[in-house]
Amino acid sequence: MRIAAPELNPEQTYKLMSGIVVPRPIAWITTLGPAGKVNLAPFSCFTFVSNTPPMLGINIGRKAGRRKDTANNILEHGHFVVNIGNASLLDAIHASAEEHPPEVSEAEVLQLAVLPGESVATPRLAAAPVSLECTLHSVIPFGETGAEFFVGEVKLFHIRDGLARDGKIDTLALDPVCRIAGPNYALLGPLVTKQALRQTPKSVMGKDPA
Ligand SMILES: Cc1cc2nc3c(=O)[nH]c(=O)nc-3n(C[C@H](O)[C@H](O)[C@H](O)COP(=O)(O)O)c2cc1C
């Protein structure tokens, strides 16, 4: 089968792309909404884009041409928290995508406790095994639907005790969830470990590697 991309409408393209770019990790984002309410929503167009400083990116689409609450809140305050959920939180991750007015906190609706932010004013989810406190770095618009790629700089990593050893995350202990096409998710399957390959050390541009 061959499909000419220009013949697809936005819904058709979304269906194809979200089934092809799989599995996707989920950024479960808290932001500060009106009157300090904590907005919560999941976003799976999510990756990291830099090591030094650590930066990550999330693509946020629009609802009938209007920015989603998460995008509005990030633009207003300049900070947000990417929480990483695990399998035990999957029902809440999914339910937090339900559309509520900006003044309604999905964290409150779902009875998820929050903890104060430390490097930013946005609170994080107490139940999340990992939370990344971020400041907004840049926003890059893409395409014709008004989608925007929000890049954040990670200021503080919160990692639950026991999840990291020698600076590495224990993936099985994290028990992450990912999004595939439609309202479908996948959990971690069997791990496959290969011989580590020698890689040139990462360095900061203009400086010799340590
Ligand atoms: C698992 C999951 C992943 C999602 N990923 C994205 C995404 O990457 N980009 C996006 O714009 N919406 C995504 N959505 C939809 C938003 O979560 C949804 O529009 C939500 O209502 C936005 O909330 P807000 O208006 O409070 O920001 C996703 C939904 C689910 C359930």
The ligand as a Gaussian input file, in Angstrom:
#p B3LYP/6-31G(d) Opt

LIG

0 1
 C       -1.959000       8.909000      26.636000
 C       -2.352000      10.202000      25.972000
 C       -1.391000      10.903000      25.258000
 C       -1.708000      12.132000      24.662000
 N       -0.751000      12.792000      23.960000
 C       -1.014000      14.013000      23.446000
 C        0.005000      14.749000      22.760000
 O        1.145000      14.313000      22.619000
 N       -0.315000      15.994000      22.284000
 C       -1.563000      16.536000      22.467000
 O       -1.796000      17.675000      22.055000
 N       -2.542000      15.851000      23.106000
 C       -2.299000      14.625000      23.606000
 N       -3.279000      13.935000      24.273000
 C       -4.575000      14.586000      24.497000
 C       -4.541000      15.541000      25.724000
 O       -4.151000      14.851000      26.887000
 C       -5.948000      16.143000      25.910000
 O       -6.241000      16.992000      24.806000
 C       -6.132000      16.884000      27.216000
 O       -7.502000      17.181000      27.396000
 C       -5.359000      18.190000      27.271000
 O       -5.608000      18.758000      28.526000
 P       -5.418000      20.287000      28.867000
 O       -6.422000      21.097000      28.045000
 O       -5.702000      20.336000      30.353000
 O       -4.016000      20.656000      28.529000
 C       -3.013000      12.672000      24.807000
 C       -3.991000      11.935000      25.496000
 C       -3.662000      10.708000      26.048000
 C       -4.721000       9.925000      26.782000

